[in-house]
Amino acid sequence: MINSRRSTTVLTGLVVAFALLGPAPAVADEPTSTEPAPSEPPRVELVLDVSGSMRARDIDGRSRISVAQQAFNEVVDALPEVTQLGIRVLGATYQGEDKKVGCRDTQQIVPVGPVDRGQAKAAVATLRPTGFTPVGLALREAAKDLGTGATTRRIVLITDGEDTCAPPDPCQVARELAAQGTRLVVDTLGLAPDEKVRRQLLCIAGATGGTYTAAQSTEELTGRIKQLVERAGETYTRTPTVVGGATACDGAPMLASGVYTDRETFSEHRWYRVAVRPGQELRASVSVALDRPVNRDYGVLLRAVAPDGRELVRGADAGSGRADVVSAGLRWSDDDDEDDGDGDGSDGSSDGDVTAAAEQPRTVCLVVSNSFAPRPGTGVTPGMPIELTVDVVAASPTPRGPDLGRGWVLLALLTVAGLLTGLLTGLLTRWWVATWREK
């Protein structure tokens, strides 16, 4: 068992080791993922804020809208042929003061599909900062633009300000989209160093498993949009499989190697099962996205537990309100679960029975727990999004220290070592005294 005898670097190095290892070899009778094979191209929609504040000239001495237009042009030129791209804008047409009208101001200027580069660049070039900032409505409409499908779709939101039109609140819209299980990820890019904007964009991204980035230069904005569009092409085939954890090990879903997504409410325990054969090692990690305000001082715990309730190993992480994602990981194999007794195998079973039993897969229960507490007024449903990664690979035991034996063998070894140490100390002392007297 991994315990206090083991080096703590096993856990701290888990993420690196996990990333470097390839997929587990196929094993007969193991559960398999039901994720459908991709049959559609990656789909991305860029959502651009064209509200009045985009006139500000504070990015490399240029207006925010001109920087965004240049970034869009470069992204369109570099767009992979297989990626289907759409562009939606908000606050781009209404110049009046009627907020009710201005807060409906969002249009799709390039439909999602194979891109006509000339048409897309011409549509973006004509944009002029104009009106309000209906971010929530634009996100809802962008999700409709992308439609549904078997693979992940991405929205990239570029804005310099918080929503001025709520309701609908953009963070709540993101949670609703995530709760629908629509395989939709929203990445956000902030063009203004404003704390309120940062918190809102973090919430939107966190609710859907996306990312937030502050872009303060033309190069940062262009590079980040390109990266996100390329990521859509790289990751859309690896959509996490939706799974529902149980309240106990009995009846929990059996997971194969893969990536899974679930939701967990505050202070809940979610159970899953994994089959591990002799000579294999279980590696697992979990990430919980903080998509809503929570009290400070929290943690997430991932445990591997035997069906009889005995804990095999655990991994934990704690936070203080400064992180938007909290993660934990663990690794376990049969080699870690040693029998400290001196059993000789004479339990009445034959060698053949013992061999057959040793070849059977062992069920390990994975338990995801959290110690989050909502702030006053924070909604508790749906649960917070979690991503669970499971891999079963050939075991690679952690190197052990020298084995000094146990029982009478260890006692005899320590006795001999003590005698030799005493003898050597006495000889050195006599030599030193004799030398000192001669002086």
N, C-alpha and C positions, 0 to 999 in steps of 0.2 A: 504494500500500500504506500502511495505517496504521502509521506508524513513529515514530521519535523526533522527526520534524518536526512531527507533529500534536500538538495540545494534549491533555494527559492528561485534560482535562475531558470528552472524548468518552466515555471509559470510565466515569468516575465518574457521569456524567449518564445512563448507559444505562438504568438501571432506571426513572427518571422518564419519559424519552422513550418507553420501551417501553410503559409503562402508559397514556400519553396517546394513543397511536396506536390506531386502530381495526383491525379485521381486514383481511387482505390481500384485494385484489380477486381474483375467481375467474379463473383462467387455464386454457385448454384444455390437456389432457394432463398437468396437474400431478397428483401423487399426492394422494389424498384420504383423510381420516380414516375409519376403519371404526367409530368409536364409535357405538353404537346410539342412536336417538332415545329420550328418556325416555318411558316408558309407565306409570310408577308414581309415586305421591306420595312426598315426602321422608319418611324414617322415622328417628326419634330415640328413644333410650332414656336416661332419667336414672337413674343408679345412685347411690344414697345410702347412705353409711356411717351405721349406727345403732348402732355399738358403744358400749361404756360410756364411752369418753372424750368422746363427744359431749355429755355432761352439763356439761362445763366451761363456766363463765360468764365468758368473756373476749372476747366480741364485742359491743361497745356495751352492756356490762353484762348481756347476756342469754346464755342457754345456746346452744351451737352448734346444737343440734337445733332450737330454736325459730326461730333465724334462718333455717335451711335450710327449715323448714316455711313460713315467711312468703314466702321467695323462690319456693318451688314454687307456692304459691297464686297469686302475681302472674304467674308464667310461664304457668300453666294458663289464667288469665283472658285473657292477651294472645296465646295460641297462635293462629297462622294456621290458618284452617279446613282448608287442604289438607294440613297436616302431621299425620302419624300419630305419636302419642306413646305410649311405654310407661314404666313406672316399676318399677325393681327395687331391693330393699334388701338389705343384708348386716348380719349381727350384730343382727337385730331381734327374735328370738324366744327363743333359748336362754339361760336364766339360770344354768345350771349351770357346773361347773368342768371338765367332761370336754372337753378340747381337741379330741379326735377328733370329737365330736359338734358342738361349737361351730364348728368350721371347715367344716362343711357347711351352715351357717346362712345361706342366701340364698334369697330368694323374689321372684317377680314379682308385685307387688300391683296393677298396672294393665297389662293386655296391650297390645301395640303395635297401634294402630289408631286410627280416629276417636275423639276423646276425649269421654267423658261428664264434663264439668267438675265437676259435683257429686260424682260417684263418686270421681274422682281426688283432689279436695281432702279428702274424708272419709277416704279411705284413708291419706293422708299425715298427717292430724291425729291419728290414733290411735297413731302411732309413738312409742316410748319407748326411749331408749338402754339397751342390754342386754348384748350379748355380745362375741364375738371380731371380728376384722377379716379375713375371707377375700377380699381384693381380687382375687387371681388367679382364684379359682373364680367370683366374681361376673362378672368380665369375660368369661370363657369362656361362661358361661350367657347373658349379655346378647347376645353375638354370635349365639347360637342363637335368642334371642328375635326378633332383627331379621331373621333368615333371609338368603337370598341374593337377588341381583337384578342388574339392569344398571346401577343408579345407586348413588352413594355413600350409605352409611348412617352415622350418627354415634352414638357413646356419649359421654355427658357424665358423668364420674365426679366425685363430690363426697365428699371424705374429709378427716379431720383427723389421720390416722395412717398409718404404714406397715403393710404386710401382716404379720399375726402368725401366719399359718397356712401359709406356704410349706413344702413345695411344694403347688401349683404357684406358682412365682415370678411375680408379676404382669408384670414386665418381659419375662420369657421368653414368657409367654402373649401379650403384645402382639406380640412378634416372630413368633410362630407364626401369629397371625391375619393379620399383614401378608404373611407368606410364602405364605399360601394364596391371595393375590390376590383377597380377598373384598370389595374396595372398601369397607373399614371404617376409619373415622377415630375415634380416641379422644381427646377433649379432657379435661383434668384440672383440677380446682379444689382448691387446698389451703386448709384452714381453720385451720391452725396453723403458726406461724413456726418450723418444725423443719427442719434441714438434711437429715436422712436422708429425711424425707418429700418434701422438694423434689426431691432427686435421683431418688427412685423415680418420682415423678409426671412428671418431665421425661423419664425413660427410656420410660415408657409412652406418653406423647404423641409423643415423637420417633420411636418405632418405627413408628407408623402415620400419620405426617404431621399429627398434631394439635398442640394448643397447651397450655401450662401457664400457669395464673394463680393467684397468691396472693390470696385474698379475706379482708380483715381488717375488713370492715364489712358491714352489711346491704345498703347500696346497692351496694357492689362485687359482692357475690355475686348479688344479683337482676339487676343490669345485665348481668353477664357471662353468666349462664345464658340470659337473653333473647337476647343477641347471638349465642350459639352456636346456639340453636334457630332463630333467623332465618337464620343463615348456612347451616344445613342446607337451607332452602328456596331460598336464593339460588344455592347452588353445586352442588346435587346433579345438575343437568343437565350440568355441565362436568367430569365425571369424567375424570381423565387416562387416556389410552390406554396399556395395557401394551405395552411393546416390549422386544425383546432386542437390545442392541448387539452388534456383531461384534468380532473381534480385529484386523481390518484394514479398510481402506476398501473393498476388493473384497468384494462380498457383504454389505456393511452395509445395514441396512434404509433405504429411502427415505422420508423424513418430509415431510409437508405441514405447513402452519401449524397449530399446535395445542399441546396440553400432553401430555407423555408421562411415564410412570413406568417405572423400571428399577431394578436392584440391581447394585451394584458392590462387589467384594471389595477388600481392602486392596492398595494400590499397583497397581491395575489400570488398563488403558486400554480404554475402550469407544468404538466407532466407529459413526457414523451418517452418512447422506448427505442432502443437500438440493439441490434443483434451483433455481437462481437465473437468471432471464432478464436480458438487458441492460436497463438502466433500473430494475432492482429492487435492493433492499438486504436483506441477511440480518441479522436481529437474533435473538440467541439468548442464553439464560441457563440456568444450572444451579444447583440447590441440593442439597446432600447433608446428610441428617439424621444426626447423631451419636447413634445409638440404642444405643450400648454404650461402655464405657470405652476411650479411646485415649490414646496417649502425647501429651504436649504438643508444640507446634511442628509443625503440619501445614498442609496447603494443598490447594486444589482448583484445577485448571487446565482451562480450556475453550479449545480451539484450532479455528480454521478452516484447513483444509489443502487444497491442490490435489491432484487425483488422482496427480500425479507426485511428491508428498511435500513440495512447497514450502509452507512455512507462510505463510499470508496475514495472519492477525492472531490475537492471543491475549488472553484475559482471565484474571486470577488473583485469588485471595484466600487469605489465610493466617490462622491462628488460634493461640491459645496455651492452649487448654483452657477458655476462658471462654465460648465460644459453643456453642450446641446445633445450629445450622445454619450451614453455610458455603456461600457463593454466589459465582458469577462470571458475567460477561456479556461479550458482544462484539457488534460490528456490522461488516459488510463489504459492499462493492458493487464492481462492475467499475471504477468511477471511482477507487477506492483502489488498484487493481492497475495502475498506470501503466507504460507502456513508456518507459524513459528513452532509448531509441535514437532516431535520426533517420530511421527507416525510411520509405520513400516508397510502400510498398505494391507495388513492382515485383518481386513474387516469382513471377510467371508465372501468377497466378490472375486471372480476370476480375473486373470490378466486381460482376457478379451473384453470383459465387461468394462474394466477400467479404461482400456484404450478407446472403446466405442464412446464412453461417456466423455472422455477428454476431447473428442473430435466434435462434439455437439456445440453449436453456438450458444453463447451465454447472453441472456437478456440483461441489459443495463438500462436503468431508468435515468433520464435526464430531467432535472427539475430547475425551472427558471423562476426565481423569486425576486421581488423588489421591495424596497422600503420607502417608496415615494408617498408623499402626503400632499393633497391638493391645497392650494391657497383658497381663501374664502371666495366663493363665487365661481370657482373653476369647475367646469363640467367633468364628470367622471366617465361618461360614455361618449363615443366608443372608447375602448381601452387604448393604451399607448401602443404604437407600432413597434414590434420587435422583429429582428431578423436573426434566425438561428442557422448556423452553419455546422454541418455534421460531415465528418470524414472518417472512414475506417481503412487504415493502411497497415502494411506490414510493420510489426512491432520493431521499435528501435530503442531498447532499454537504455536508461540513463547510466553512464559509467558509475560503478560503485567504488568506494574506497577499499583498501586492503582488508580482507576478511581475517580477523585474528582468532576466529573460532568462538566457541561458547562453552559454558559449563566448566568441567574439570580441565579441559584443554586450555581454555582461556586462563584459568587460575594458575596452572603450571607455567604457562608462558609468562604471565606477569611476575611469578615468583623468581624464575630464572633471570628475567630482565632486572628485577630489583637487586638480586645478588650480584650480578655483573656490574650494575651501576655503583653499588656500595663498594665493591672491590676496587673498581677503577678510581673512585673518589678517594679511598684510603691510600692507594699507591701515590696518587698525585699529591695528597697532603703530606705524606712522609717525605717525598722528594723535595717539596717546597720548604719544609721545616729544616731538613738537612742542609739545603742550600743557604737558607737564611742564617743558620748557626755558623757556617764557614765564613760568612761575611762579618 
